[in-house]
């Protein structure tokens, strides 16, 4: 089929998905366009890549390119950040209760800001820290909507209707966009992203939501739009399965399966019987820990069809840890992959141009040391405790948070899952802040309860027409 004809067909299909999921009763604030654009960019490619104007980061000496970055991307992200801050200032009465309940996150961001002082590239680290605030701002916009859960579903489903059909269109009919030639002279599927693991992350995180939505709509027998929504969500899930088979991201495949099983279990178990949920969470997370750090022969990894070094990841971990950065406070926020350290790694691995440790926990250690690891551990524990509280109140909605958390933790074993401007970090912030607010997402649409987002304020809500 000619690409032009395929583009027309896929465009009609995308419009059809939007039509199938139409809901004239739900009205959202126009401010949701800000996190929607932000999420689209971090789920796909920066503006400079879409325009074909990105700096060359694959050169052996890429130090200057990483330091300078792309002016286009910087301006776009800062524009979205300032727009988000303007919205949040107008919602200060709703934002303050959320921030008070999540002081640990504020302390973590404060520590990241202080770490700029001992970075070799303090100004670069400060700019990256400023952009990292954007993830927090976008999460707060969603959670301060009058109906946070409906806002989250609206944004993610609409993005899913765009990202996955476009990924298939690019892969099949525009291979110069949707595929990439690797250093081993093989083509890997990238879709709307820049490499296969990012596409796998999209499939995993959005797949959690669409599976949850599919089950939720299936159980709503009286919904007049039930069949058309089942068709829309089922179509996207089929696309996700196909893309996962093409990109062959083992981490994302296992993570999605594990999260789906955990969501199913958590939504069905009575709130007083959560011991099995705790046990299975430990098992799901304990298996990769055992395979990566205690199975020296690599037998468990080989069972999955992967080589014992996880495509060279174990060698990377040994090399970056061998550089002996400050064990307590690291090199500074997002500062490890700059300057001489980046040049050293590019020289040592000329056929493997990298800019991350391919492990979220190692990445945090390199940038922020054991202090950063402790912060992340505390955030994960606090988020999990909040999820368990949410499961006791509403297993259906709490299970969605649990699915997002499981995927983020699982993904971080082989990729930098806690890095700003990634959807894994975005969803982790969303889970921690949203689940901690016991009467926000966890009780969305529950009659007779007052949600913090509905506390009377002076400002008048602006609704999209």
Backbone torsions as a table, in degrees:
resi	resn	phi	psi	omega
1	UNK	NA	133.0	177.7
2	UNK	-61.7	141.6	-179.4
3	UNK	-55.2	-36.7	-178.8
4	UNK	-63.4	-43.9	178.0
5	UNK	-64.7	-41.8	178.7
6	UNK	-61.3	-38.5	179.4
7	UNK	-62.6	-41.3	179.1
8	UNK	-65.0	-44.1	-179.9
9	UNK	-62.7	-44.5	-179.3
10	UNK	-67.6	-35.3	176.6
11	UNK	-62.2	-43.5	176.9
12	UNK	-63.1	-40.9	178.4
13	UNK	-62.4	-41.6	178.7
14	UNK	-63.5	-44.3	177.1
15	UNK	-62.2	-36.3	177.0
16	UNK	-63.6	-38.7	177.3
17	UNK	-62.9	-43.7	177.2
18	UNK	-60.8	-39.5	-179.9
19	UNK	-67.2	-41.2	179.8
20	UNK	-63.0	-31.5	-176.6
21	UNK	-99.6	16.9	-177.6
22	UNK	-63.6	145.9	178.8
23	UNK	-149.7	96.6	-176.1
24	UNK	-74.1	-17.2	-178.2
25	UNK	-77.9	-32.2	-177.2
26	UNK	-86.3	123.4	179.0
27	UNK	-118.4	130.2	-176.2
28	UNK	-113.2	155.7	176.5
29	UNK	-68.6	144.1	176.4
30	UNK	-63.4	-18.1	178.3
31	UNK	-64.1	-17.9	-179.6
32	UNK	-67.5	-15.7	175.3
33	UNK	-62.3	-29.5	-177.6
34	UNK	-66.6	-56.1	176.8
35	UNK	-65.7	-25.8	178.7
36	UNK	-65.2	-45.5	178.3
37	UNK	-65.6	-42.6	178.8
38	UNK	-57.9	-48.4	-178.7
39	UNK	-65.7	-36.6	178.4
40	UNK	-61.9	-41.7	-177.8
41	UNK	-69.3	-42.8	-179.0
42	UNK	-78.5	-15.7	175.9
43	UNK	-88.4	-14.0	-177.4
44	UNK	-126.0	-98.0	-178.2
45	UNK	-141.0	151.2	173.7
46	UNK	-62.9	162.3	-178.7
47	UNK	-57.3	-40.4	-177.8
48	UNK	-61.4	-34.9	178.1
49	UNK	-72.4	-38.7	176.5
50	UNK	-61.5	-34.4	-178.9
51	UNK	-88.8	-4.5	-179.2
52	UNK	71.0	31.9	-176.4
53	UNK	-125.1	27.8	-178.4
54	UNK	-81.3	152.8	175.9
55	UNK	-70.2	157.3	-179.9
56	UNK	-80.1	103.6	-179.1
57	UNK	-98.9	2.3	-178.2
58	UNK	-99.0	1.0	176.7
59	UNK	-71.2	157.3	179.6
60	UNK	-63.1	-44.7	177.5
61	UNK	-99.1	85.0	-176.0
62	UNK	-104.9	15.3	-175.8
63	UNK	-57.9	-50.0	-176.0
64	UNK	-65.5	-37.4	179.7
65	UNK	-63.5	-40.1	179.3
66	UNK	-70.4	-34.7	-179.8
67	UNK	-68.9	-45.9	-176.5
68	UNK	-78.3	-35.8	-177.9
69	UNK	65.9	-161.2	179.9
70	UNK	-109.4	120.5	177.8
71	UNK	-59.6	-35.2	179.7
72	UNK	-62.7	-50.7	-179.6
73	UNK	-63.1	-41.3	-179.7
74	UNK	-60.1	-44.9	-178.8
75	UNK	-66.6	-39.6	-179.9
76	UNK	-64.9	-47.1	-178.3
77	UNK	-65.2	-39.3	179.3
78	UNK	-69.8	-34.4	175.6
79	UNK	-62.1	-45.2	178.2
80	UNK	-64.8	-37.3	178.6
81	UNK	-63.5	-46.6	-179.9
82	UNK	-65.1	-37.3	176.4
83	UNK	-63.5	-40.4	178.2
84	UNK	-65.5	-41.4	178.8
85	UNK	-62.3	-38.0	178.3
86	UNK	-63.0	-41.6	178.4
87	UNK	-65.0	-44.4	-176.8
88	UNK	-68.0	-32.4	175.1
89	UNK	-63.0	-37.2	176.9
90	UNK	-72.4	-16.7	178.6
91	UNK	-111.3	27.1	-173.5
92	UNK	-56.2	-32.2	178.9
93	UNK	-66.0	-25.1	177.9
94	UNK	-92.3	-28.6	-175.9
95	UNK	-75.0	-40.6	-174.9
96	UNK	-56.3	-45.9	178.9
97	UNK	-60.4	-37.0	178.3
98	UNK	-65.6	-41.9	-179.7
99	UNK	-68.2	-37.2	179.4
100	UNK	-63.2	-33.6	-179.6
101	UNK	-80.3	-8.7	-176.4
102	UNK	-129.6	47.5	179.2
103	UNK	-60.3	-28.6	-179.0
104	UNK	-64.7	-38.5	177.5
105	UNK	-65.0	-40.7	178.6
106	UNK	-63.2	-38.9	177.7
107	UNK	-64.8	-38.5	178.9
108	UNK	-63.8	-45.5	178.4
109	UNK	-64.8	-35.1	177.3
110	UNK	-65.8	-42.0	177.3
111	UNK	-62.9	-40.4	177.3
112	UNK	-61.2	-38.8	178.2
113	UNK	-65.5	-43.8	179.6
114	UNK	-63.6	-34.8	-178.1
115	UNK	-65.6	-16.3	175.4
116	UNK	-58.7	-28.7	-176.0
117	UNK	-64.3	-32.2	-178.8
118	UNK	-105.1	14.7	174.6
119	UNK	-77.2	146.1	174.7
120	UNK	-67.4	-22.8	-179.6
121	UNK	-128.7	74.0	-172.0
122	UNK	-61.1	-41.3	-177.4
123	UNK	-67.8	-39.8	176.9
124	UNK	-63.9	-43.8	179.0
125	UNK	-62.5	-38.5	179.1
126	UNK	-65.5	-41.4	177.6
127	UNK	-63.2	-39.9	179.8
128	UNK	-68.7	-35.9	177.1
129	UNK	-65.4	-39.2	179.1
130	UNK	-62.1	-42.8	178.2
131	UNK	-67.9	-31.2	178.4
132	UNK	-63.8	-27.9	175.8
133	UNK	-62.4	-24.9	-179.4
134	UNK	-60.5	-40.4	177.9
135	UNK	-57.6	-44.9	179.5
136	UNK	-63.2	-43.9	-179.2
137	UNK	-62.6	-41.5	-179.4
138	UNK	-66.9	-38.9	176.7
139	UNK	-61.7	-42.9	-178.8
140	UNK	-66.4	-34.8	176.5
141	UNK	-61.1	-44.9	179.9
142	UNK	-63.6	-43.9	-174.7
143	UNK	-77.4	-11.8	177.0
144	UNK	-102.0	10.5	171.6
145	UNK	-69.9	160.9	179.7
146	UNK	-62.7	-30.5	174.2
147	UNK	-132.2	89.7	-173.5
148	UNK	-59.2	-41.1	-177.7
149	UNK	-66.8	-41.7	177.3
150	UNK	-63.3	-38.3	178.2
151	UNK	-64.6	-42.6	179.1
152	UNK	-62.9	-45.3	179.7
153	UNK	-63.7	-40.5	-178.1
154	UNK	-62.7	-46.5	-178.7
155	UNK	-65.1	-49.3	-172.5
156	UNK	-71.0	-37.5	178.3
157	UNK	-67.0	-42.3	179.3
158	UNK	-63.4	-40.8	177.5
159	UNK	-66.0	-39.2	177.9
160	UNK	-62.0	-37.6	178.1
161	UNK	-64.9	-21.0	177.6
162	UNK	-94.5	-49.4	-169.7
163	UNK	-64.0	-44.9	-171.2
164	UNK	-81.2	-41.3	171.7
165	UNK	-61.3	-39.9	178.4
166	UNK	-64.8	-37.1	178.7
167	UNK	-62.0	-41.6	178.6
168	UNK	-69.2	-41.0	178.2
169	UNK	-59.9	-47.0	-179.4
170	UNK	-65.1	-40.3	-177.0
171	UNK	-65.7	-42.8	-174.0
172	UNK	-86.6	-34.9	-170.4
173	UNK	-119.6	-13.8	177.1
174	UNK	-132.4	66.0	-175.0
175	UNK	-60.8	-23.4	177.3
176	UNK	-67.8	-17.5	176.9
177	UNK	-104.6	-44.2	-171.7
178	UNK	-93.2	0.4	175.9
179	UNK	-133.6	159.4	-177.8
180	UNK	-137.2	140.4	176.5
181	UNK	-84.8	121.5	-178.2
182	UNK	-85.9	173.6	178.3
183	UNK	-65.0	-21.9	178.2
184	UNK	-91.8	14.7	176.1
185	UNK	62.0	37.7	173.0
186	UNK	-121.1	153.9	179.1
187	UNK	-93.1	129.9	175.8
188	UNK	-116.1	145.5	-179.2
189	UNK	-77.5	127.5	178.9
190	UNK	-121.3	-20.7	-179.9
191	UNK	60.8	-130.2	-179.5
192	UNK	-83.9	-4.3	-177.6
193	UNK	-96.7	-168.7	-177.7
194	UNK	-103.9	-17.7	176.6
195	UNK	-158.4	164.4	-166.8
196	UNK	-63.7	-34.2	-179.5
197	UNK	-68.8	-31.6	175.3
198	UNK	-69.0	-39.2	175.7
199	UNK	-64.2	-40.0	176.9
200	UNK	-62.4	-38.1	177.7
201	UNK	-63.4	-43.7	176.7
202	UNK	-58.0	-47.7	-178.7
203	UNK	-61.3	-38.9	-177.8
204	UNK	-70.3	-50.9	-174.9
205	UNK	-70.2	-46.7	178.0
206	UNK	-70.9	-30.1	177.2
207	UNK	-61.9	-36.3	176.0
208	UNK	-58.0	-47.6	-179.1
209	UNK	-64.9	-45.9	-176.0
210	UNK	-68.8	-33.8	174.0
211	UNK	-64.6	-44.0	178.6
212	UNK	-62.5	-42.2	179.1
213	UNK	-65.6	-41.9	-179.4
214	UNK	-60.0	-46.6	180.0
215	UNK	-66.6	-40.8	-179.4
216	UNK	-62.6	-45.4	180.0
217	UNK	-68.5	-36.9	178.5
218	UNK	-59.8	-34.9	-178.9
219	UNK	-80.2	-12.9	-179.6
220	UNK	-90.3	80.3	-173.3
221	UNK	-65.0	-27.7	-175.2
222	UNK	-90.6	-2.0	-178.4
223	UNK	-71.5	120.3	-179.0
224	UNK	-65.3	-24.9	179.5
225	UNK	-97.3	19.8	-173.7
226	UNK	-62.4	-46.0	-174.1
227	UNK	-67.3	-42.8	-179.0
228	UNK	-68.7	-33.9	177.2
229	UNK	-70.7	-39.0	176.0
230	UNK	-59.8	-39.2	178.7
231	UNK	-65.7	-42.6	-178.8
232	UNK	-65.2	-49.2	-177.4
233	UNK	-69.1	-37.9	177.7
234	UNK	-64.1	-35.8	177.5
235	UNK	-63.1	-44.9	179.5
236	UNK	-64.9	-40.7	179.2
237	UNK	-62.3	-39.6	176.9
238	UNK	-62.7	-40.0	177.5
239	UNK	-64.1	-41.6	179.8
240	UNK	-62.0	-43.3	179.4
241	UNK	-61.7	-42.8	179.6
242	UNK	-64.1	-43.2	-179.8
243	UNK	-65.7	-38.4	177.1
244	UNK	-63.6	-36.8	178.4
245	UNK	-68.8	-29.2	-179.9
246	UNK	-79.9	-43.9	-178.1
247	UNK	-81.4	-18.2	174.9
248	UNK	53.7	45.3	176.8
249	UNK	-88.2	97.5	-174.6
250	UNK	-59.7	-41.3	-179.8
251	UNK	-59.0	-45.6	-178.2
252	UNK	-68.7	-38.4	179.5
253	UNK	-62.9	-49.7	-179.2
254	UNK	-66.9	-39.8	179.7
255	UNK	-61.7	-42.4	179.9
256	UNK	-67.1	-42.5	178.7
257	UNK	-62.7	-44.7	-179.7
258	UNK	-63.3	-44.3	-179.4
259	UNK	-65.3	-39.2	179.4
260	UNK	-62.6	-43.1	178.9
261	UNK	-65.2	-42.6	-179.5
262	UNK	-65.4	-39.3	177.9
263	UNK	-63.9	-43.5	178.1
264	UNK	-60.2	-44.9	-179.3
265	UNK	-65.8	-47.7	-176.0
266	UNK	-64.7	-32.1	-178.6
267	UNK	-77.9	-16.2	-176.9
268	UNK	-103.5	-24.2	-176.7
269	UNK	-76.7	138.9	174.1
270	UNK	-61.0	149.5	-175.1
271	UNK	-61.9	-24.1	-178.8
272	UNK	-83.7	-1.7	-178.2
273	UNK	-124.4	63.6	-177.9
274	UNK	-95.8	0.4	-178.1
275	UNK	-60.5	-38.1	-179.7
276	UNK	-66.6	-35.9	176.5
277	UNK	-61.6	-46.8	177.7
278	UNK	-57.5	-44.2	-176.6
279	UNK	-64.2	-43.7	-178.5
280	UNK	-71.7	-33.0	174.7
281	UNK	-61.6	-44.5	177.5
282	UNK	-61.8	-38.4	-179.5
283	UNK	-68.8	-44.3	-178.6
284	UNK	-62.0	-40.8	-179.5
285	UNK	-84.7	-26.8	-178.4
286	UNK	-72.3	-33.0	-179.4
287	UNK	-62.6	-48.7	178.0
288	UNK	-65.7	-33.9	177.2
289	UNK	-62.3	-44.2	178.4
290	UNK	-64.2	-43.0	-177.9
291	UNK	-66.2	-36.3	-174.6
292	UNK	-83.0	-37.4	-168.7
293	UNK	-116.3	-14.6	-176.7
294	UNK	-122.0	-15.6	176.9
295	UNK	-93.2	82.5	-173.2
296	UNK	-63.6	-27.4	-179.8
297	UNK	-80.3	-14.1	178.9
298	UNK	75.4	18.7	-177.1
299	UNK	-65.1	-40.8	-178.2
300	UNK	-65.7	-37.0	178.8
301	UNK	-70.4	-38.3	-179.0
302	UNK	-66.7	-27.0	177.1
303	UNK	-59.4	-32.7	-179.8
304	UNK	-83.8	3.6	179.9
305	UNK	83.3	16.2	179.9
306	UNK	-109.5	152.9	177.7
307	UNK	-74.5	154.0	-174.3
308	UNK	-59.0	-22.7	-179.2
309	UNK	-88.9	3.6	-178.1
310	UNK	53.9	53.5	-179.9
311	UNK	56.0	43.7	175.5
312	UNK	84.9	2.4	-177.1
313	UNK	-65.8	-41.0	-179.3
314	UNK	-63.3	-34.6	176.4
315	UNK	-66.2	-40.1	178.2
316	UNK	-62.3	-44.1	-179.9
317	UNK	-60.2	-42.8	179.6
318	UNK	-63.6	-39.7	-177.3
319	UNK	-69.3	-47.0	-176.7
320	UNK	-69.2	-36.8	177.5
321	UNK	-70.2	-26.1	178.1
322	UNK	-73.8	-9.2	177.4
323	UNK	-78.1	-8.2	172.4
324	UNK	55.2	60.3	172.0
325	UNK	-74.2	170.8	179.6
326	UNK	-59.6	116.9	-174.0
327	UNK	-69.0	-21.2	-174.1
328	UNK	-94.1	-39.7	-174.4
329	UNK	-126.1	0.2	174.8
330	UNK	68.9	-158.7	-176.5
331	UNK	-98.5	-2.4	-176.3
332	UNK	108.9	158.2	-173.8
333	UNK	-56.4	120.7	176.7
334	UNK	50.5	41.1	-174.0
335	UNK	-116.7	-7.4	-175.6
336	UNK	-65.4	-43.0	-175.0
337	UNK	-88.3	56.8	177.1
338	UNK	-140.9	156.5	171.7
339	UNK	62.5	-138.1	-173.0
340	UNK	-64.5	-32.6	-179.5
341	UNK	-66.1	-41.8	177.7
342	UNK	-64.8	-43.6	178.8
343	UNK	-61.2	-40.0	179.5
344	UNK	-62.3	-45.8	-178.6
345	UNK	-68.2	-37.2	178.3
346	UNK	-67.6	-34.5	178.1
347	UNK	-72.6	-40.3	-179.3
348	UNK	-69.7	-31.1	-179.3
349	UNK	-125.8	70.3	-175.1
350	UNK	-63.8	-26.4	-179.6
351	UNK	-95.4	9.3	-177.1
352	UNK	-141.0	71.8	-177.8
353	UNK	-67.3	111.5	-175.1
354	UNK	-121.6	159.7	173.3
355	UNK	-141.8	25.9	175.0
356	UNK	-156.6	163.6	-176.8
357	UNK	-84.7	-2.4	-176.9
358	UNK	55.2	35.9	171.6
359	UNK	-164.3	120.2	-175.0
360	UNK	-61.9	-36.4	-176.6
361	UNK	-74.2	-40.7	175.3
362	UNK	-64.7	-39.8	179.9
363	UNK	-60.2	-44.4	177.9
364	UNK	-63.1	-42.1	179.7
365	UNK	-60.8	-42.5	-178.5
366	UNK	-64.9	-37.8	-176.8
367	UNK	-87.3	-37.2	-172.5
368	UNK	-126.8	2.4	175.7
369	UNK	67.8	-164.1	179.8
370	UNK	-65.4	-26.4	176.0
371	UNK	-61.7	-43.7	177.7
372	UNK	-66.0	-39.8	178.1
373	UNK	-60.3	-42.8	179.3
374	UNK	-63.0	-41.6	178.1
375	UNK	-61.1	-47.6	-179.5
376	UNK	-61.8	-42.4	179.3
377	UNK	-61.1	-43.5	179.0
378	UNK	-64.5	-40.1	178.3
379	UNK	-63.7	-41.2	179.7
380	UNK	-66.6	-41.4	178.2
381	UNK	-64.8	-44.4	179.1
382	UNK	-62.7	-41.9	178.8
383	UNK	-63.7	-41.9	-179.8
384	UNK	-66.1	-40.7	177.6
385	UNK	-62.0	-40.4	178.6
386	UNK	-65.7	-37.1	178.3
387	UNK	-64.4	-42.8	178.9
388	UNK	-61.9	-40.9	176.4
389	UNK	-62.5	-40.1	178.3
390	UNK	-66.0	-37.2	177.8
391	UNK	-63.4	-35.2	178.5
392	UNK	-66.0	-33.6	-179.2
393	UNK	-83.1	-44.2	-176.1
394	UNK	-150.1	91.8	-177.5
395	UNK	-56.7	-32.4	-177.5
396	UNK	-63.7	-50.7	-177.2
397	UNK	-77.4	-35.3	177.8
398	UNK	-63.4	-30.9	180.0
399	UNK	-65.8	-30.9	177.5
400	UNK	-64.2	-44.1	176.9
401	UNK	-60.4	-41.6	-179.3
402	UNK	-63.0	-40.3	178.3
403	UNK	-61.9	-44.9	178.1
404	UNK	-61.5	-42.9	-178.5
405	UNK	-64.7	-45.2	-179.9
406	UNK	-59.7	-43.5	-179.2
407	UNK	-63.3	-43.8	-179.4
408	UNK	-63.1	-45.2	-179.7
409	UNK	-64.6	-42.2	-178.6
410	UNK	-66.4	-44.4	-179.3
411	UNK	-62.0	-33.8	-176.0
412	UNK	-71.2	-9.2	175.6
413	UNK	-72.4	-25.9	-177.6
414	UNK	-124.5	-5.7	178.7
415	UNK	-140.4	167.0	-179.7
416	UNK	-79.5	78.6	-173.3
417	UNK	-75.9	-13.7	-178.7
418	UNK	-104.2	18.2	-177.1
419	UNK	-84.6	137.7	176.4
420	UNK	-59.4	156.6	-179.9
421	UNK	63.1	31.4	169.7
422	UNK	-125.3	149.9	-176.4
423	UNK	-72.2	-23.5	176.5
424	UNK	-64.2	-43.9	177.7
425	UNK	-68.6	-38.4	178.8
426	UNK	-60.1	-47.5	-178.5
427	UNK	-69.4	-31.2	176.6
428	UNK	-64.8	-44.8	175.5
429	UNK	-60.7	-41.3	179.6
430	UNK	-61.4	-42.8	-179.6
431	UNK	-65.4	-47.8	-176.2
432	UNK	-63.8	-48.2	-177.1
433	UNK	-73.1	-43.4	-177.7
434	UNK	-67.3	-45.7	-177.8
435	UNK	-70.4	-28.2	179.9
436	UNK	-69.9	-22.0	179.5
437	UNK	-90.4	92.4	-168.5
438	UNK	-58.9	-22.9	-178.6
439	UNK	-116.3	24.6	177.6
440	UNK	-101.8	-101.0	-179.1
441	UNK	-65.2	-37.0	-173.8
442	UNK	-66.8	-19.4	179.7
443	UNK	-124.7	25.0	-179.5
444	UNK	-59.5	134.3	178.7
445	UNK	69.7	10.3	179.3
446	UNK	-80.7	123.1	-176.4
447	UNK	-70.8	148.9	175.6
448	UNK	81.1	5.8	179.5
449	UNK	-120.4	141.2	179.7
450	UNK	-95.6	120.5	178.6
451	UNK	-89.3	147.5	179.3
452	UNK	-56.2	-33.8	-179.0
453	UNK	-68.7	-9.9	-179.2
454	UNK	-108.7	8.0	175.4
455	UNK	-62.9	129.6	-176.6
456	UNK	-58.7	132.3	176.5
457	UNK	-131.3	172.6	-178.0
458	UNK	-73.3	-29.6	-174.6
459	UNK	-77.5	153.2	178.7
460	UNK	-100.6	129.8	-179.2
461	UNK	-66.9	138.4	178.3
462	UNK	-104.5	123.9	-177.8
463	UNK	-107.8	146.1	178.4
464	UNK	-71.6	141.0	178.9
465	UNK	-88.5	NA	NA
